[in-house]
Amino acid sequence: MATNTIKAIAVCGLALACVNTAFASVIPEHVMKAYQLGMQGDQAQNQRAFNALTEINQNSANPVVLALLGSAETTQARYTNNPWQKIQFTEQGIAKLSSAVDQAASLPYPLQARVKVTAGCTFAQVPAMMNRAEQGRYLLNQVIEQTHAFASLEPALQASAYHCAAIAARSLSENEEAHRFTLLAEEISDQTK
């Protein structure tokens, strides 16, 4: 997986780590740390996060947990050499992410944004044969286009949305749009330093 992709997934994971609502309070800090490390390329940590998120989802299901679980499951595809297993991990993860987006529809904007950014980032980064880049771009644009609400989100989540929107645009050969989103992501990142 390309370095930019790994950075985007890591940014997405970090943005979701900022969740401080009742939905996210069921996710222990060590699970979020494992999730973040898994997104950055640590196979063992990704598996730990996947296992823990599976258990949490069984005991206390909510769209935020389901989105993280779907993202971790999709990421498992990167760690196997078996083509059928790659497809299975990706398809099952995408199904969980799609379900999380549907479940989040009635939630307040900040929680919807977190779920949509997680799904959008993941969709933007799966192989082209899965045909999810447009859906990823659509979800990310839904979050970004709500200008006033978007501006109230944590900077890490804003940067993640922009960075992943750039990846989606690039994968759809929309280079000007990709460049614009990259600049916006860098601007937000520079402001938080």
C-alpha positions in Angstrom: 0.0 0.0 0.0 1.3 3.4 -0.9 2.8 5.7 1.8 0.1 8.3 1.2 -2.6 5.6 1.7 -1.1 4.5 4.9 -0.9 8.1 6.1 -4.5 8.7 5.2 -5.6 5.5 7.0 -3.5 6.5 10.0 -5.0 10.0 10.0 -8.5 8.5 9.8 -7.7 6.3 12.8 -6.3 9.3 14.8 -9.4 11.4 14.0 -11.7 8.7 15.3 -9.6 8.4 18.4 -10.8 11.9 19.3 -14.3 10.6 19.7 -15.4 11.5 23.3 -19.1 10.6 23.1 -21.0 7.8 24.7 -20.8 5.9 21.5 -17.0 5.8 21.6 -16.7 5.4 25.4 -17.2 1.7 24.9 -13.9 1.6 23.0 -10.9 1.2 25.4 -7.8 3.3 24.7 -5.7 0.2 24.1 -8.1 -0.9 21.3 -7.9 2.5 19.6 -4.1 2.3 19.9 -4.1 -1.1 18.3 -6.4 0.1 15.6 -4.2 3.1 14.8 -1.1 0.9 14.6 -2.9 -1.6 12.4 -3.9 1.2 10.1 -0.2 2.2 10.0 0.9 -1.3 8.9 1.2 -3.4 12.0 -0.5 -6.7 11.2 -0.5 -8.1 14.7 -2.0 -4.8 16.1 -4.7 -4.8 13.3 -5.7 -8.3 14.3 -5.9 -7.3 18.0 -8.0 -4.3 17.1 -10.2 -6.4 14.9 -10.8 -9.1 17.6 -11.5 -6.5 20.3 -13.8 -4.4 18.1 -15.7 -7.6 17.1 -16.3 -8.4 20.8 -17.2 -4.8 21.6 -19.6 -4.7 18.6 -21.3 -7.9 19.9 -21.7 -6.5 23.4 -22.4 -2.8 22.6 -23.1 -2.3 18.9 -23.2 1.2 17.5 -22.3 2.8 14.2 -18.9 4.2 15.4 -17.7 0.8 16.6 -19.1 -0.9 13.4 -17.3 1.6 11.2 -14.0 1.0 13.0 -14.6 -2.8 12.8 -15.3 -2.6 9.1 -12.2 -0.5 8.5 -10.0 -2.9 10.5 -11.6 -5.9 8.6 -11.0 -4.3 5.2 -7.4 -3.6 6.3 -6.8 -7.3 7.0 -6.9 -7.8 3.2 -3.5 -6.1 3.0 -2.0 -8.7 5.3 -2.9 -11.9 3.4 -1.4 -13.3 0.2 -4.5 -15.5 -0.6 -6.5 -13.6 -3.3 -9.9 -15.1 -2.2 -9.2 -14.1 1.4 -8.3 -10.6 0.3 -11.6 -10.3 -1.5 -13.5 -11.8 1.5 -11.9 -9.4 4.0 -12.6 -6.4 1.7 -16.2 -7.3 1.0 -17.1 -8.1 4.6 -15.4 -4.9 5.8 -17.2 -2.8 3.1 -20.5 -4.4 4.1 -19.9 -3.4 7.8 -18.9 0.1 6.7 -22.0 0.5 4.5 -24.2 -0.7 7.4 -22.5 1.8 9.8 -23.2 4.7 7.4 -26.9 3.6 7.2 -27.1 3.3 11.0 -25.5 6.7 11.5 -28.1 8.6 9.4 -30.1 9.6 12.4 -27.2 10.6 14.6 -25.9 14.2 15.2 -23.6 15.6 12.5 -20.3 15.1 14.4 -21.0 11.3 14.8 -22.2 11.0 11.2 -19.1 12.7 10.1 -16.8 10.3 11.9 -18.6 7.3 10.5 -18.6 8.8 7.0 -15.0 9.8 7.1 -14.0 6.3 8.2 -16.0 4.7 5.5 -15.0 7.3 2.9 -11.3 6.9 3.7 -11.6 3.1 3.5 -13.6 3.1 0.3 -11.2 5.5 -1.4 -8.3 3.2 -0.7 -9.6 -0.3 -1.6 -8.4 -1.7 -5.0 -10.0 -0.1 -8.1 -11.6 -3.4 -9.0 -13.9 -3.0 -5.9 -15.4 0.2 -7.5 -15.7 2.1 -4.2 -13.7 5.3 -4.9 -16.8 7.2 -6.1 -18.8 6.1 -3.0 -15.8 7.2 -0.8 -15.7 10.6 -2.5 -19.5 11.0 -2.2 -19.4 10.2 1.6 -16.4 12.5 2.2 -18.1 15.3 0.1 -21.2 15.0 2.2 -19.2 15.7 5.3 -17.1 18.5 3.8 -19.9 20.3 2.0 -21.7 21.1 5.3 -19.4 24.0 5.7 -20.4 25.4 9.1 -20.8 22.0 10.8 -17.5 20.8 9.2 -15.6 23.8 10.6 -16.7 22.8 14.1 -15.2 19.3 13.8 -11.8 18.5 15.4 -9.0 19.6 13.1 -7.7 16.0 12.9 -11.0 14.8 11.5 -11.2 17.7 9.0 -7.6 17.0 7.8 -8.5 13.3 7.5 -11.6 14.1 5.4 -9.6 16.4 3.1 -6.7 13.9 2.8 -9.0 11.0 2.0 -11.0 13.1 -0.5 -7.7 13.8 -2.3 -7.0 10.1 -2.5 -10.5 9.4 -3.8 -10.1 12.2 -6.4 -6.7 11.0 -7.5 -8.0 7.4 -7.9 -10.8 8.8 -10.1 -8.2 10.8 -12.2 -9.5 14.1 -10.9 -6.0 15.6 -10.3 -7.1 19.2 -9.9 -9.6 18.3 -7.2 -7.0 16.0 -5.6 -4.5 18.9 -5.4 -7.1 21.2 -3.9 -8.0 18.7 -1.2 -4.3 18.0 -0.5 -3.7 21.7 0.0 -6.7 22.0 2.4 -5.5 19.0 4.4 -2.0 20.5 4.7 -3.4 23.8 5.7 -5.4 22.2 8.5 -2.4 20.1 9.6 -0.2 23.2 9.6 -2.7 25.0 11.8 -2.6 22.3 14.5 1.2 22.2 14.8 
